[in-house]
Amino acid sequence: FFKQKTASEIYQCDWSSDVCSSDLEVATQAGVPVAGIFEWRDHGHEAHTASVTGFGTGRRVLIAPDVLREWSHDEIAVVVAHELSHHKHHDLVQALALDALLLSSALAAADLALVALDARPADLLSLPWISLVGGLVWMTATPARHALSRWQERRADQFALAVTGQDRKSTRLNSSH
């Protein structure tokens, strides 16, 4: 159904490029060690600018080909520092912890609703109620999830500007964060 891609099909690095060497310096300044900077070769994600994958000594920075072609070295450095900030501050772990808490709360609320309806959770007829109550809890908590994401993005922007010494006006940082 999905074509599985090998690592070499997804990213490739030109180690002699100035971008790779200067961005490795940015990673050092950010205090986030990386195995390398790579050009993102997955053509199915044109909307992405950059990403950091892996952890520890296997962490890699992936940069979209359009970004490498059209953006200045300073702008790329800010994007790399922004992505590294998410790893340094454990943003993914925070988001997953919040989502786990919300999912647990949604299931607990669904259980309370089933008790009030005198229904058994194992009964297939309870599934719509579980879905409805769980969905309502999840939907109600969406503003909190978005607030966490916006706060993380603003912090990553500030971190990137501090690490690179750039000014927000001279970069392509999205001011809507």
Secondary structure by P-SEA (a helix, b strand, c coil): cbbbbccccccccccccaaaaaaaaaaaaaccccccccccccccccccccccccccccbbbbbcccccccccaaaaaaaaaaaaaaaaaaaaaaaaaaaaaaaaaaaaaaaaaaaaaccccccccaaaaaaaaaaaaaaaaaaaaaaaaaaaaaaaaaaaaaaaccccccccccccc
